Amino acid sequence: MTLLSVQRTGSISGAAREIRVTPSQVSKAIVRLERHFGVRLLCRGARGVSPTAAGRLVLPRVTRAVAELSATASARHQGATPTLEVTIAGPSYLVAVVLPAVVAMLPGSRVRVLELAPAQLRASVAENLFDAAVVPGGIENLPGAWAGDIAGSCRSGLLARPAFAKRLGPLPLTPDRVRSLPFVGPLRPGGDRFVAIGDDCPLPWEKRWIAHEAQTIGAALEFVSCTDHIVFGPILAARRFLNSGTLVEVPVLGWEVREPLHVVYNGDRVLSRVRHVLVRAAREAVDGEAAPVTTCSPANHPGDYPNN
């Protein structure tokens, strides 16, 4: 702090007045710093004291160190120092419902959230970007320090806005009927291209009419809620839309898609009590999953729908 004060004021005496010590104390503090870094940090010139070339390299490090120490001291003074820190990853729709419960059950903790699609989670688990993850379908071949628990299961279904669902014909639909419907399909960036990815729909994407594409299920649901399209995705992700009546689930013969929900964690970094909290929060999220099935009336011309 003394060095930074000298930099601001441009003189030893000015720094002494600013931090309310004697000029001798300022000089001794600078000497100690120069001895620590092994370089000359300041030089006197016609315009006062200024940093040397070596000093200009050291000053940013000193600035960061002082800022970090000040922030730590402030947090400790306010009683806000976290008792533990944990980084949790998962699809956006899952972390949105799991994380509030985790924070409530781990008071005093600091939680970092990474929103990653299941494919990204599986690809990056060995890089230790996160301490734990909530993963539909789990992760095969976990690294040595990792383990996992099953917290329940997630159901997926076909979703549409009510007005469009009523024009689709008698329910449940047949898989052949679904082939002709305009889907909003999933994709991810792949270098300089976009790559279609699977969404666990019983009808593979290459056998469907993919009218539009979206990177996240949230964006796809927003799109479908106001257009004449359908999307296949997790019922949990659509909970808000289903509860408000903005979307309905469209039943399809033979389609009952469920996959286990896994909580995976690095056993070297995640405490046992944190693991239990994560599993409990994930289980409560899927236990409260809505499972509505619409019974829309067929329109006068069930085979017709706008090409929107």
C-alpha positions as CSV (number, residue, x, y, z in Angstrom):
1,M,0.0,0.0,0.0
2,T,2.9,2.3,0.7
3,L,4.3,1.7,-2.8
4,L,1.0,2.4,-4.4
5,S,0.7,5.6,-2.4
6,V,4.1,6.8,-3.6
7,Q,3.0,6.1,-7.2
8,R,-0.2,8.1,-6.7
9,T,1.4,11.1,-5.0
10,G,4.8,11.1,-6.9
11,S,6.8,11.7,-3.7
12,I,8.0,10.1,-0.5
13,S,6.7,13.0,1.6
14,G,3.3,13.0,-0.2
15,A,2.9,9.3,0.5
16,A,3.9,9.8,4.1
17,R,1.1,12.5,4.5
18,E,-1.5,10.3,2.7
19,I,-0.9,7.2,4.9
20,R,0.0,9.2,8.0
21,V,3.5,7.9,8.7
22,T,6.9,9.5,8.6
23,P,8.9,9.8,5.3
24,S,11.5,7.6,6.9
25,Q,8.9,4.8,7.4
26,V,7.9,5.2,3.7
27,S,11.5,4.9,2.6
28,K,12.2,1.8,4.8
29,A,9.0,0.1,3.4
30,I,10.2,0.7,-0.2
31,V,13.6,-0.7,0.6
32,R,12.0,-3.8,2.1
33,L,10.0,-4.3,-1.1
34,E,13.0,-3.8,-3.3
35,R,14.9,-6.4,-1.3
36,H,12.0,-8.8,-1.6
37,F,11.7,-8.4,-5.4
38,G,15.5,-8.1,-6.0
39,V,15.1,-5.0,-8.2
40,R,15.1,-1.2,-7.9
41,L,11.4,-0.1,-7.9
42,L,11.6,3.7,-7.8
43,C,13.9,6.4,-9.0
44,R,14.1,10.2,-8.4
45,G,13.8,12.6,-11.2
46,A,13.0,16.3,-12.0
47,R,9.3,15.6,-11.6
48,G,9.6,13.6,-8.4
49,V,9.7,9.9,-7.6
50,S,8.6,7.6,-10.4
51,P,8.7,3.8,-11.0
52,T,11.6,2.2,-12.8
53,A,11.1,-0.2,-15.7
54,A,11.2,-3.1,-13.3
55,G,8.8,-1.1,-11.0
56,R,6.3,-0.8,-13.8
57,L,6.3,-4.6,-14.1
58,V,5.9,-5.1,-10.4
59,L,3.2,-2.5,-9.8
60,P,0.3,-4.5,-11.4
61,R,1.1,-7.5,-9.2
62,V,1.2,-5.3,-6.1
63,T,-2.1,-3.7,-7.1
64,R,-3.8,-7.1,-7.5
65,A,-2.4,-8.4,-4.2
66,V,-3.6,-5.4,-2.3
67,A,-7.1,-5.6,-3.9
68,E,-7.4,-9.3,-3.0
69,L,-6.2,-8.8,0.6
70,S,-8.6,-5.8,1.0
71,A,-11.5,-7.9,-0.3
72,T,-10.7,-10.8,1.9
73,A,-10.4,-8.6,5.0
74,S,-13.7,-6.9,4.1
75,A,-15.6,-10.2,3.7
76,R,-14.2,-11.5,7.0
77,H,-15.1,-8.3,8.7
78,Q,-18.7,-8.6,7.5
79,G,-18.9,-12.3,8.3
80,A,-19.3,-13.2,4.6
81,T,-16.4,-15.5,4.2
82,P,-17.8,-18.7,2.7
83,T,-17.4,-21.9,4.7
84,L,-16.9,-23.9,1.5
85,E,-16.9,-23.4,-2.3
86,V,-18.3,-25.8,-4.8
87,T,-18.6,-25.6,-8.6
88,I,-21.7,-27.4,-10.0
89,A,-22.4,-28.0,-13.7
90,G,-25.5,-29.2,-15.5
91,P,-28.0,-28.4,-18.3
92,S,-29.5,-24.9,-17.7
93,Y,-33.0,-26.2,-17.0
94,L,-31.7,-28.6,-14.3
95,V,-29.3,-26.2,-12.5
96,A,-32.1,-23.6,-12.4
97,V,-34.3,-25.9,-10.2
98,V,-31.5,-27.7,-8.3
99,L,-29.3,-24.7,-7.3
100,P,-31.8,-22.8,-5.1
101,A,-32.3,-25.9,-3.0
102,V,-28.5,-26.5,-2.8
103,V,-27.9,-22.9,-1.6
104,A,-30.7,-23.2,1.0
105,M,-29.2,-26.4,2.4
106,L,-25.6,-25.2,2.4
107,P,-25.8,-21.8,4.2
108,G,-22.5,-19.8,4.2
109,S,-21.3,-21.6,1.0
110,R,-20.3,-20.1,-2.3
111,V,-21.7,-22.0,-5.3
112,R,-20.5,-21.5,-8.8
113,V,-22.7,-22.6,-11.7
114,L,-21.7,-23.8,-15.1
115,E,-24.4,-24.3,-17.7
116,L,-23.3,-27.2,-19.9
117,A,-25.3,-29.6,-22.1
118,P,-24.9,-33.3,-21.2
119,A,-22.6,-33.9,-24.2
120,Q,-20.3,-31.1,-23.0
121,L,-20.4,-32.4,-19.4
122,R,-19.3,-35.8,-20.6
123,A,-16.5,-34.4,-22.7
124,S,-15.1,-32.1,-20.0
125,V,-15.4,-34.1,-16.8
126,A,-11.8,-35.2,-17.0
127,E,-10.6,-31.6,-17.2
128,N,-11.9,-30.9,-13.6
129,L,-13.7,-27.7,-14.7
130,F,-16.3,-28.5,-12.0
131,D,-16.6,-30.3,-8.7
132,A,-20.0,-32.0,-9.3
133,A,-22.6,-32.2,-12.0
134,V,-26.2,-33.1,-12.5
135,V,-26.3,-35.2,-15.7
136,P,-29.4,-36.8,-17.4
137,G,-28.2,-40.3,-18.5
138,G,-25.1,-40.2,-16.4
139,I,-21.5,-40.4,-17.6
140,E,-19.8,-43.6,-18.6
141,N,-16.1,-44.2,-17.7
142,L,-15.8,-41.6,-15.0
143,P,-12.2,-40.6,-14.1
144,G,-10.7,-42.4,-11.1
145,A,-11.5,-39.9,-8.4
146,W,-15.1,-39.5,-9.6
147,A,-18.3,-41.3,-8.5
148,G,-22.0,-40.9,-8.9
149,D,-25.5,-41.5,-7.5
150,I,-28.8,-41.9,-9.2
151,A,-31.3,-39.2,-7.9
152,G,-34.4,-40.3,-9.9
153,S,-35.4,-40.1,-13.5
154,C,-36.3,-37.4,-16.1
155,R,-39.1,-37.8,-18.5
156,S,-39.2,-36.2,-22.0
157,G,-42.1,-35.6,-24.3
158,L,-43.5,-33.9,-27.4
159,L,-44.6,-30.3,-26.7
160,A,-46.7,-27.8,-28.6
161,R,-48.8,-24.7,-28.0
162,P,-52.5,-25.6,-27.3
163,A,-53.9,-24.0,-30.5
164,F,-51.5,-26.0,-32.7
165,A,-52.0,-29.2,-30.7
166,K,-55.7,-29.1,-31.3
167,R,-55.2,-29.1,-35.1
168,L,-52.9,-32.2,-35.1
169,G,-55.7,-34.8,-35.2
170,P,-56.9,-37.5,-33.0
171,L,-54.7,-38.2,-30.0
172,P,-52.5,-40.0,-29.2
173,L,-50.6,-39.4,-32.5
174,T,-48.9,-42.2,-34.4
175,P,-45.2,-42.0,-34.9
176,D,-45.8,-41.7,-38.7
177,R,-48.0,-38.7,-38.1
178,V,-45.2,-37.1,-36.1
179,R,-42.8,-37.4,-39.1
180,S,-44.6,-34.7,-41.0
181,L,-44.7,-32.1,-38.2
182,P,-42.3,-29.1,-38.1
183,F,-39.8,-29.6,-35.3
184,V,-37.5,-27.1,-33.6
185,G,-34.4,-29.3,-33.4
186,P,-31.2,-29.2,-31.3
187,L,-27.8,-28.2,-32.6
188,R,-24.4,-27.0,-31.3
189,P,-21.6,-24.9,-32.8
190,G,-18.9,-27.1,-34.3
191,G,-15.9,-25.0,-35.4
192,D,-17.1,-23.1,-38.5
193,R,-20.3,-25.2,-38.8
194,F,-23.4,-26.1,-36.9
195,V,-23.8,-29.8,-35.8
196,A,-27.2,-31.4,-35.2
197,I,-27.3,-33.4,-32.0
198,G,-29.6,-36.0,-30.5
199,D,-32.4,-35.1,-28.1
200,D,-33.4,-38.7,-27.1
201,C,-36.5,-38.5,-29.3
202,P,-37.6,-42.0,-30.4
203,L,-37.8,-40.5,-33.9
204,P,-34.2,-39.7,-35.0
205,W,-33.6,-36.2,-36.2
206,E,-32.7,-37.4,-39.7
207,K,-36.2,-38.9,-40.0
208,R,-37.9,-35.7,-38.9
209,W,-38.8,-32.4,-40.5
210,I,-36.4,-30.0,-38.7
211,A,-37.9,-26.7,-39.6
212,H,-35.8,-24.6,-37.3
213,E,-32.9,-25.2,-34.8
214,A,-32.0,-23.9,-31.4
215,Q,-28.9,-24.4,-29.2
216,T,-30.8,-24.6,-25.9
217,I,-34.0,-26.3,-24.9
218,G,-35.0,-22.9,-23.3
219,A,-34.8,-21.1,-26.6
220,A,-36.7,-23.9,-28.4
221,L,-39.5,-23.8,-25.8
222,E,-39.8,-20.1,-26.1
223,F,-40.0,-20.4,-29.9
224,V,-42.6,-23.2,-29.9
225,S,-44.8,-21.4,-27.3
226,C,-45.6,-18.7,-29.9
227,T,-45.4,-20.6,-33.3
228,D,-46.9,-23.6,-34.9
229,H,-44.0,-26.0,-34.3
230,I,-43.2,-28.8,-31.9
231,V,-40.2,-29.7,-29.8
232,F,-39.2,-32.9,-28.0
233,G,-37.6,-32.2,-24.7
234,P,-37.5,-32.7,-20.9
235,I,-40.8,-32.2,-19.2
236,L,-38.9,-30.6,-16.3
237,A,-37.5,-27.9,-18.6
238,A,-41.1,-27.1,-19.8
239,R,-42.6,-26.9,-16.3
240,R,-43.2,-23.2,-16.4
241,F,-44.8,-23.3,-19.8
242,L,-47.0,-26.3,-18.9
243,N,-48.1,-24.8,-15.6
244,S,-49.2,-21.6,-17.3
245,G,-50.9,-23.4,-20.1
246,T,-48.6,-21.9,-22.7
247,L,-47.6,-25.4,-23.9
248,V,-49.2,-28.8,-23.6
249,E,-47.7,-32.3,-24.0
250,V,-48.8,-34.1,-27.1
251,P,-49.0,-37.9,-26.5
252,V,-47.6,-40.3,-29.1
253,L,-48.3,-44.0,-29.3
254,G,-45.4,-46.0,-27.8
255,W,-43.4,-43.0,-26.7
256,E,-42.5,-43.2,-23.0
257,V,-39.0,-41.7,-22.7
258,R,-37.3,-41.7,-19.3
259,E,-33.6,-41.6,-18.4
260,P,-31.9,-41.7,-15.0
261,L,-30.7,-38.5,-13.5
262,H,-27.2,-38.9,-12.1
263,V,-25.3,-36.7,-9.7
264,V,-21.6,-37.1,-10.3
265,Y,-18.8,-35.7,-8.1
266,N,-15.1,-35.6,-7.6
267,G,-14.6,-37.6,-4.4
268,D,-11.3,-35.8,-3.6
269,R,-13.0,-32.3,-3.6
270,V,-16.6,-32.8,-2.6
271,L,-17.4,-33.4,1.0
272,S,-19.9,-36.2,1.9
273,R,-22.5,-33.8,3.3
274,V,-22.3,-31.7,0.1
275,R,-22.8,-34.9,-2.0
276,H,-25.9,-35.7,0.1
277,V,-27.3,-32.2,-0.4
278,L,-26.8,-32.4,-4.2
279,V,-28.5,-35.8,-4.5
280,R,-31.4,-34.6,-2.3
281,A,-31.9,-31.4,-4.3
282,A,-31.8,-33.3,-7.6
283,R,-34.3,-35.9,-6.2
284,E,-36.7,-33.2,-5.0
285,A,-36.5,-31.5,-8.4
286,V,-37.5,-34.6,-10.4
287,D,-40.0,-35.8,-7.8
288,G,-42.0,-32.6,-8.4
289,E,-41.9,-33.0,-12.1
290,A,-45.1,-32.2,-13.9
291,A,-46.5,-34.9,-16.1
292,P,-49.5,-33.5,-17.9
293,V,-51.1,-35.2,-20.9
294,T,-53.3,-33.1,-23.1
295,T,-56.6,-34.4,-24.6
296,C,-57.1,-31.8,-27.3
297,S,-60.1,-32.1,-29.6
298,P,-59.4,-32.7,-33.3
299,A,-60.1,-29.8,-35.7
300,N,-62.4,-30.0,-38.6
301,H,-59.5,-30.7,-40.9
302,P,-57.0,-32.7,-38.7
303,G,-54.5,-33.1,-41.5
304,D,-54.1,-29.4,-42.3
305,Y,-51.8,-27.0,-40.5
306,P,-50.1,-23.8,-41.6
307,N,-46.6,-24.0,-43.0
308,N,-45.2,-21.6,-40.4
